[in-house]
């Protein structure tokens, strides 16, 4: 139904706020758990956490159960990077929230946060030994998120992207 996307925004629009928020939280938890479990199993599991997190994002975005279609990867990416690098991730989330409030469009928030995120990682992790790797990975994930928003970008440029309404219904 709706955009036929499995993500939180479509659930919000089709099923209402409660279900949209639940899908958002579950997608975020999926990414967070995927990136957190390796660090629970080993003391030095940075690479495993990052690999598991990226796998969760790709699995969500290109689900084999849905003929390699899926969501945009925003909430799952949020969860993954909250587990690995919380400070720049929370700042990117703040960008997302601010842009959502200002424009009432989830896609604008998602695209804006994705554009800002690799820069936040690069500048805020100046002393982190994994900064370069994390900057590259976050840039690649950001590009994936933006590419997955192609239809939204086209609607934004055409002026037809629907705003998010209270309670879930788009008008």
C-alpha positions as CSV (number, residue, x, y, z in Angstrom):
1,X,0.0,0.0,0.0
2,X,1.1,3.6,-0.3
3,X,4.5,3.8,-1.7
4,X,4.9,0.1,-1.3
5,X,8.0,0.7,0.7
6,X,8.6,-1.2,3.9
7,X,9.9,1.8,5.9
8,X,8.6,3.8,8.7
9,X,7.4,6.7,6.7
10,X,5.1,4.6,4.6
11,X,3.9,2.7,7.6
12,X,3.1,6.1,9.2
13,X,1.2,7.3,6.2
14,X,-0.7,4.1,5.6
15,X,-1.3,2.7,9.1
16,X,-1.0,5.8,11.3
17,X,1.5,7.3,13.7
18,X,1.6,4.4,16.2
19,X,2.6,1.9,13.6
20,X,5.0,4.3,11.8
21,X,6.8,5.0,15.1
22,X,6.9,1.3,15.9
23,X,8.4,0.5,12.5
24,X,11.0,3.3,13.0
25,X,12.0,2.0,16.4
26,X,12.2,-1.6,15.3
27,X,14.3,-0.7,12.2
28,X,16.6,1.3,14.5
29,X,16.8,-1.5,17.0
30,X,17.6,-4.0,14.2
31,X,20.6,-1.9,13.2
32,X,21.7,-1.2,16.8
33,X,21.6,-4.9,17.7
34,X,23.4,-6.0,14.6
35,X,26.3,-3.6,15.4
36,X,26.2,-4.3,19.1
37,X,26.2,-8.1,19.3
38,X,29.8,-8.5,18.0
39,X,31.1,-6.2,20.7
40,X,29.3,-8.3,23.3
41,X,31.0,-11.4,22.1
42,X,34.6,-10.1,21.8
43,X,36.6,-7.4,23.4
44,X,38.0,-6.0,20.2
45,X,35.2,-6.3,17.7
46,X,35.1,-3.0,15.9
47,X,35.5,-4.5,12.4
48,X,32.9,-7.2,13.1
49,X,30.5,-4.6,14.5
50,X,30.9,-2.4,11.5
51,X,30.6,-5.3,9.0
52,X,27.4,-6.6,10.8
53,X,26.0,-3.2,10.8
54,X,26.6,-2.6,7.1
55,X,25.1,-6.1,6.5
56,X,22.0,-5.1,8.4
57,X,21.7,-1.9,6.3
58,X,22.1,-3.7,3.0
59,X,19.7,-6.5,4.2
60,X,17.1,-3.9,5.0
61,X,17.6,-2.0,1.8
62,X,17.9,-5.0,-0.6
63,X,15.9,-7.7,1.2
64,X,16.1,-11.1,-0.5
65,X,12.7,-11.8,1.0
66,X,11.2,-8.9,-1.0
67,X,13.0,-9.6,-4.4
68,X,15.9,-7.3,-3.3
69,X,13.6,-4.4,-2.7
70,X,13.3,-2.8,0.7
71,X,13.4,0.4,2.7
72,X,15.6,3.4,2.3
73,X,17.9,2.3,5.2
74,X,17.6,5.5,7.3
75,X,16.4,4.1,10.6
76,X,18.6,1.0,10.3
77,X,21.6,3.2,9.6
78,X,20.7,5.3,12.6
79,X,20.7,2.2,14.8
80,X,24.0,0.9,13.4
81,X,25.9,4.1,13.9
82,X,24.3,4.8,17.3
83,X,26.0,1.6,18.5
84,X,29.3,2.4,16.9
85,X,29.8,6.2,16.9
86,X,26.9,7.8,19.0
87,X,28.0,11.5,19.1
88,X,28.1,12.3,15.3
89,X,25.1,10.0,14.9
90,X,23.0,11.9,17.4
91,X,24.0,15.2,15.8
92,X,22.9,13.8,12.4
93,X,19.6,12.7,14.0
94,X,19.2,16.3,15.3
95,X,19.7,17.5,11.7
96,X,17.0,15.1,10.5
97,X,14.6,16.2,13.2
98,X,15.2,19.9,12.5
99,X,14.7,19.5,8.8
100,X,11.6,17.4,9.3
101,X,10.1,20.1,11.6
102,X,11.0,22.9,9.2
103,X,9.8,21.2,6.0
104,X,7.3,18.5,7.2
105,X,9.0,16.2,4.8
106,X,10.8,13.0,6.0
107,X,12.7,12.8,2.8
108,X,14.2,16.3,3.3
109,X,15.3,15.3,6.8
110,X,16.8,12.0,5.6
111,X,18.6,13.5,2.7
112,X,19.9,16.5,4.7
113,X,21.2,14.2,7.5
114,X,22.8,11.9,5.0
115,X,24.6,14.8,3.4
116,X,25.9,16.1,6.7
117,X,26.8,12.8,8.3
118,X,30.2,12.0,6.7
119,X,31.3,15.5,7.5
120,X,30.2,15.2,11.1
121,X,32.1,11.9,11.4
122,X,35.2,13.3,9.8
123,X,35.4,16.4,12.0
124,X,34.1,15.0,15.3
125,X,36.3,11.9,15.2
126,X,39.6,13.8,14.6
127,X,41.4,11.7,17.2
128,X,39.8,8.3,16.5
129,X,42.1,5.8,14.9
130,X,39.2,4.6,12.7
131,X,38.2,8.0,11.5
132,X,39.2,7.5,7.8
133,X,37.5,4.1,7.6
134,X,34.3,5.4,9.3
135,X,34.2,8.5,7.1
136,X,34.4,6.3,4.0
137,X,31.8,3.9,5.2
138,X,29.4,6.6,6.4
139,X,29.9,8.4,3.0
140,X,29.0,5.2,1.2
141,X,25.9,4.6,3.4
142,X,24.9,8.2,2.9
143,X,25.2,7.9,-0.9
144,X,23.0,4.7,-0.7
145,X,20.4,6.5,1.4
146,X,20.3,9.5,-1.1
147,X,20.1,7.2,-4.1
148,X,17.3,5.3,-2.5
149,X,15.5,8.6,-2.2
150,X,15.6,9.2,-6.0
151,X,11.8,9.2,-6.4
152,X,11.5,11.6,-3.4
153,X,14.1,13.9,-4.9
154,X,12.1,13.9,-8.2
155,X,8.9,14.8,-6.3
156,X,10.7,17.5,-4.3
157,X,12.0,19.1,-7.5
158,X,8.5,18.8,-9.1
159,X,6.9,20.2,-6.0
160,X,4.7,17.1,-5.4
161,X,6.4,15.5,-2.4
162,X,3.6,15.2,0.2
163,X,4.3,16.6,3.6
164,X,3.9,14.4,6.7
165,X,0.6,15.2,8.5
166,X,-0.2,14.7,12.1
167,X,-1.6,11.2,12.7
168,X,0.1,9.8,9.6
169,X,-2.2,10.8,6.8
170,X,-0.5,12.6,3.8
171,X,-2.7,15.2,2.1
